């Protein structure tokens, strides 16, 4: 259906119902003066629908893989191979037209798919329960902090210790969620990329500890002792974990973590210009009633057949607003379905082999580039690692693209206080040995 804009009469009728005389008066009630733009947007002359479509098609071709660029972009969202079976399932109309399954009796297929997603996440994380998904990994972390606040017995509003390096954008989103609650986020600085924690703070002030595996810089660490000490001190542990790495490391749930969250876009979902993404959220059974979002449960119908229902819907739409654990009003059901098909297709052993492949390729790339330039943080690495170039990373990226490779992301684009010469390189199973060799050759050429 094409978009049909409101005419002047429509607008005046709506303004009359609202109780204002014009659009400026309406806007002044919600948008402060300093946030308004009074200039002129450079949109050019009006065009017909046909002309606009042709212009958009022209722009889209600039992003075409036909350009043959080898990509090493990542830093939280990754380009993985997606088996064709994933789209074959997710493109079925009964799935891609689905919304919230309010009527369980008419939504058994959707509910069954979500239940399988929850089961896969629970098994991967070593946790007892998982929800039907969140908006993305960043909001999942924010919700995890709020959940830990509800579970905690420490002084209100309390503090959260973030053991760096945790993804800076995750921290920013979490601040947006927690500041209205008076929760303070305290970052414990890393030393050369290594998370450091000599002793845990007083649990009467701090109610949660946040760690990331691998870290934002791609380094893998053993957090077993830290999680054990946090548990003994009465501090809840939240782990942000890459889903692929879950298949080869001991799961957070088995080493005592309380909540495990992360970004599952890499399970069967394309990059797609930044969204939609897929946050996962898992926790222990005793924390179930404080878990945000939707949860699908298994039951039996009147005839004794296996059936699925929405259960523990702790949202403001279903219970009194002040008792709601979250105001997230939807889950990423289609993205979660893609992740479910992806994980089922690979199976437990396939996911292990895939993770090992990514680990080995990341190791090869970091060692190869480490022979040419400095690697400021120590591995082992998984997917991501940082390279210290001789020149500005922005210029190196621009020059490398001209030679057919996107070598990574200038770290200062994400981490504001990062040096301008630092480049974050990301590797997945799609990057061949030849691709990595070409990356090293081009960096040697353009970074002189």
Residue pairs with C-beta under 8 A, 6 or more apart in sequence:
2 49
6 14
11 23
15 21
15 22
15 23
15 26
18 26
20 26
20 29
27 36
47 55
63 273
68 404
69 401
69 404
69 405
69 406
70 404
70 405
70 406
70 431
70 435
70 438
70 439
71 79
71 405
71 406
72 405
72 406
72 407
72 408
72 425
72 426
72 427
72 431
72 439
73 79
73 406
73 408
73 409
73 426
74 383
74 384
74 408
74 409
74 424
74 425
74 426
74 427
74 428
75 167
75 216
75 384
75 409
75 414
75 424
75 426
76 137
76 167
76 169
76 263
77 263
77 265
77 266
77 271
77 274
77 277
78 265
78 266
78 271
78 383
78 426
78 428
79 270
79 271
79 428
79 430
80 266
80 428
80 429
80 430
81 428
81 429
81 430
82 268
82 269
82 270
82 338
82 342
83 268
83 342
83 345
83 346
85 341
85 345
86 268
86 338
86 341
86 342
86 345
89 95
89 337
89 338
89 341
90 96
90 334
90 337
90 338
90 341
94 109
94 110
95 109
95 110
95 113
95 334
95 337
96 334
98 107
98 110
98 333
98 334
99 330
99 333
100 294
100 330
101 107
101 110
101 111
101 114
101 310
102 310
104 111
104 307
104 308
104 309
104 310
108 307
108 308
110 333
111 296
111 308
111 309
111 310
112 308
113 333
113 336
113 337
113 340
114 132
114 133
114 294
114 296
114 308
114 331
114 333
114 336
114 337
115 296
115 297
115 298
115 308
116 340
116 344
117 130
117 132
117 133
117 336
117 337
117 339
117 340
118 129
118 130
118 131
118 132
118 295
118 296
119 130
120 339
120 340
120 343
120 344
121 127
121 130
121 264
121 280
121 281
121 282
122 128
122 129
122 130
122 282
124 243
124 246
124 247
124 251
124 343
125 241
125 246
125 251
125 252
125 253
125 260
125 280
125 282
126 250
126 251
126 252
126 253
126 254
126 255
126 260
127 251
127 252
127 253
127 260
127 282
127 283
127 284
128 253
128 283
128 284
128 285
128 288
129 282
129 283
129 284
129 285
129 288
129 291
129 295
130 280
130 281
130 282
130 283
131 281
131 282
131 291
131 292
131 293
131 294
131 295
131 331
132 293
132 294
132 295
132 296
132 331
132 333
132 336
133 264
133 278
133 279
133 280
133 281
133 293
133 331
133 332
133 333
133 335
133 336
134 140
134 143
134 261
134 278
134 279
134 280
134 281
134 292
134 293
134 328
134 331
134 332
135 276
135 277
135 279
135 328
135 332
136 263
136 265
136 275
136 276
136 277
136 278
136 279
137 167
137 170
137 240
137 261
137 262
137 263
137 264
137 277
137 279
137 280
138 167
138 169
138 170
138 172
138 173
138 174
138 263
138 279
139 173
139 177
139 279
139 328
140 261
140 262
140 263
140 279
140 280
140 281
141 170
141 173
141 174
141 210
141 238
141 240
141 261
142 173
142 174
142 176
142 177
142 178
143 177
143 261
143 281
143 292
143 293
143 326
143 328
144 238
144 259
144 261
144 281
145 160
145 174
145 177
145 178
145 183
145 185
145 208
145 210
145 238
146 177
146 178
146 181
146 183
146 292
146 325
146 326
147 259
147 283
147 287
147 290
147 291
147 292
147 325
148 160
148 207
148 208
148 236
148 238
148 258
148 259
149 157
149 158
149 178
149 181
149 183
149 207
149 208
150 290
150 325
151 207
151 236
151 258
151 287
151 290
152 158
152 207
152 208
152 236
153 207
153 234
154 203
154 204
154 205
154 206
154 207
154 234
155 204
155 205
156 182
157 181
157 182
157 183
157 184
158 183
158 184
158 205
158 206
158 207
159 183
159 184
159 185
159 186
159 201
159 205
159 206
159 207
160 178
160 183
160 184
160 185
160 186
160 206
160 207
160 208
160 209
160 210
161 186
161 188
161 200
161 201
161 206
161 208
161 209
161 210
161 235
162 171
162 185
162 186
162 187
162 188
162 210
163 188
163 190
163 195
163 196
163 197
163 209
163 210
163 211
163 212
163 226
164 187
164 188
164 189
164 190
164 195
164 215
164 216
165 190
165 193
165 195
165 212
165 215
165 216
165 217
166 210
166 211
166 212
166 215
166 216
166 240
167 212
167 216
167 240
167 414
168 216
168 414
168 415
168 416
169 414
170 212
170 240
171 185
171 187
174 185
175 185
178 185
186 206
188 195
188 196
188 197
189 196
190 196
190 215
192 376
192 377
192 378
193 215
193 217
193 219
193 376
193 377
193 378
193 386
194 219
194 221
194 377
194 378
195 211
195 215
195 221
195 223
195 226
197 226
200 206
200 209
200 229
200 230
200 233
200 235
201 235
203 233
203 234
203 235
206 235
207 235
207 236
208 235
208 236
208 237
208 238
209 226
209 230
209 235
209 236
209 237
209 238
210 238
210 240
211 223
211 226
211 227
211 237
211 238
211 239
211 240
212 239
212 240
212 241
213 220
213 221
213 223
213 239
213 240
213 241
213 242
213 245
213 249
213 252
214 220
214 221
214 242
214 245
214 381
214 382
214 383
214 384
215 221
216 384
216 415
217 377
217 384
217 385
217 386
217 424
218 362
218 377
218 379
218 381
218 382
218 383
218 384
218 385
218 386
218 426
219 377
219 378
219 379
219 380
219 381
219 385
220 245
220 249
220 379
220 380
220 381
220 382
223 239
223 255
224 250
224 255
224 256
226 237
227 237
227 239
227 252
227 255
227 256
227 257
228 255
228 256
230 236
230 237
231 237
231 256
236 258
236 259
237 252
237 256
237 257
237 258
237 259
238 257
238 258
238 259
238 260
238 261
239 252
239 257
239 259
239 260
239 261
240 261
240 262
241 252
241 260
241 261
241 262
242 262
242 263
242 266
242 382
242 383
243 262
243 263
243 264
243 266
243 267
243 280
243 339
244 266
244 267
244 351
244 354
244 355
244 358
244 382
244 383
245 355
245 382
247 348
247 351
247 352
247 354
247 355
248 352
248 355
248 356
248 359
251 260
252 260
253 260
253 282
253 284
258 283
258 284
258 287
259 281
259 282
259 283
259 287
260 281
260 282
260 283
261 279
261 280
261 281
261 282
262 279
262 280
263 277
263 278
263 279
263 280
264 278
264 279
264 280
264 335
264 336
264 339
265 277
265 278
265 335
266 428
267 278
267 338
267 339
267 342
267 343
268 338
268 339
268 341
268 342
268 343
269 276
269 277
269 278
269 335
269 338
269 339
276 332
276 335
277 332
277 335
278 332
278 335
278 336
278 338
278 339
279 332
281 291
281 292
281 293
283 291
288 295
288 312
289 312
289 314
290 314
290 325
291 312
291 314
291 325
292 314
292 325
292 326
292 328
293 314
293 315
293 326
293 328
293 331
294 310
294 313
294 315
294 331
295 310
295 311
295 312
295 313
296 308
296 309
296 310
296 311
297 308
297 309
297 310
297 311
297 312
298 306
298 307
298 308
299 307
299 308
299 309
300 306
300 307
301 307
313 319
314 323
314 324
314 325
314 326
315 324
315 325
315 326
315 327
315 328
315 329
316 324
316 327
317 329
318 324
343 351
346 354
354 429
357 429
358 382
358 383
358 427
358 428
358 429
359 380
359 382
361 427
361 428
361 429
361 431
361 433
361 436
362 381
362 382
362 383
362 384
362 385
362 427
363 379
363 380
363 381
364 433
364 436
365 385
365 425
365 427
365 431
365 436
365 439
366 375
366 379
366 381
366 385
366 425
368 436
368 437
368 440
369 375
369 385
369 387
369 425
369 439
369 440
369 443
372 440
372 443
372 444
373 387
373 388
373 389
373 390
373 443
373 447
374 387
374 388
375 385
375 386
375 387
375 388
376 386
376 388
376 422
377 385
377 386
379 385
383 426
383 427
383 428
384 424
384 425
384 426
384 427
385 424
385 425
386 411
386 422
386 423
386 424
386 425
387 408
387 422
387 423
387 424
387 425
387 443
388 419
388 421
388 422
389 396
389 421
389 422
389 423
389 443
389 447
390 421
390 447
390 448
391 421
391 447
391 448
392 410
392 420
392 421
393 408
393 410
393 411
393 412
393 420
393 421
393 422
393 423
394 410
394 420
396 407
396 423
396 443
396 446
396 447
397 406
397 407
397 408
397 409
397 410
397 423
399 446
400 406
400 407
400 442
400 443
400 446
403 442
403 445
403 446
404 438
404 442
405 435
405 438
405 439
405 442
407 423
407 425
407 439
407 442
407 443
408 423
408 424
408 425
408 426
409 423
409 424
409 426
410 420
410 422
410 423
410 424
411 418
411 419
411 422
411 423
411 424
412 418
412 419
412 420
412 422
414 424
425 439
427 436
